[in-house]
């Protein structure tokens, strides 16, 4: 059992870490210290400095720690499932925050190619499997809503054309923007991406809704498949 002096030293160390964060933010922290402080809230009675070091030593970086599987995280001494789940939550919490900020800032702002691309990048932070989102825009190109259409295994997301079309009608949208991710892949479209885009575009045209863009996202990169197709058509016309 820890002595009173050890407990006091431990408590004072945490107090100093918190004060340092409040004054300077995380920019002055090493990566293992960021993890150490985060784990204060999963393991309130343990010295988490050693765990922070062990995580960085095993996975190499804080992003690799957050992207690791729960089982791999639990293989590190001192990391329980409870702690591993906290670590796994961090990328998605960050993505949710970025999405909410973008949503609030863009409510009254016209979407353009790069604004929309960055908007969707935030939706896929921390995702290890494919997912498809649809954003519904009014006739002034303002965002009405954005919803998750489907999700699945890596490279396994299927486009539900019916859900996209019904969502557009329910929101009285004039334009739809789709986005799906290629986890740990490239932003180049596959043949199935192109085919699904064309099918969805045709289905939306029937109800007088325009498929404005279909983004493919990988990490912080994005590519608009519709824009890519238009560029290809322009080259053919030359």
WOHU-V139103 format. One record per pair of residues at least 6 apart in sequence whose C-alpha atoms are under 7 Angstrom apart, sorted by the first residue. I is the first residue (numbers start at 1). J is the second residue. Records with the same first field share a line. If there is no record, write none. Layout:
# WOHU-V139103
I: J / J
This chain:
# WOHU-V139103
26: 34
31: 62
32: 52 / 53 / 56
33: 49 / 52
35: 52
36: 48 / 49 / 51 / 52
39: 48
40: 48
42: 83
51: 78
54: 76
55: 65 / 76
56: 62
59: 65
66: 87 / 88 / 90 / 91
67: 88 / 126
70: 81 / 84 / 85
73: 79 / 84
74: 80 / 81 / 84
91: 125 / 126
92: 125 / 126
95: 122 / 123 / 124 / 125
96: 123
98: 122
99: 119 / 122 / 123
102: 119
107: 142 / 143
108: 142
109: 142
110: 141 / 142
111: 141 / 142
117: 215 / 222
120: 179
121: 217 / 220
124: 181
128: 154 / 183
129: 152 / 153 / 154 / 183
130: 151 / 152 / 153 / 154 / 155 / 156 / 157 / 180 / 181 / 182 / 183
131: 150 / 151 / 152 / 157 / 180 / 181
132: 148 / 149 / 150 / 151 / 157 / 179 / 180
133: 146 / 147 / 148 / 149 / 178 / 179 / 180
134: 146 / 147 / 148 / 149 / 164 / 176 / 177 / 178 / 179
135: 145 / 146 / 147 / 176 / 177 / 178
136: 143 / 144 / 145 / 146 / 168 / 171 / 173 / 175 / 176 / 177
137: 143 / 144 / 173 / 174 / 175 / 176
138: 144 / 173 / 174 / 175
139: 174
149: 163
150: 157 / 158 / 159
151: 157
154: 183
155: 182
159: 196
161: 200
165: 204
168: 176
173: 209
174: 209 / 210
175: 209 / 210 / 211 / 212
176: 210 / 211 / 212
177: 211 / 212 / 213 / 214
178: 213 / 214 / 215
179: 214 / 215 / 216
180: 215 / 216 / 217
181: 216 / 217 / 218
182: 216 / 217 / 218
183: 218
184: 218
185: 218
186: 218
187: 216 / 217 / 218 / 221 / 222 / 223
201: 211
204: 210 / 211
213: 224 / 225 / 226
214: 224 / 225 / 226
215: 222 / 223 / 224 / 225
216: 222 / 223 / 224
217: 223
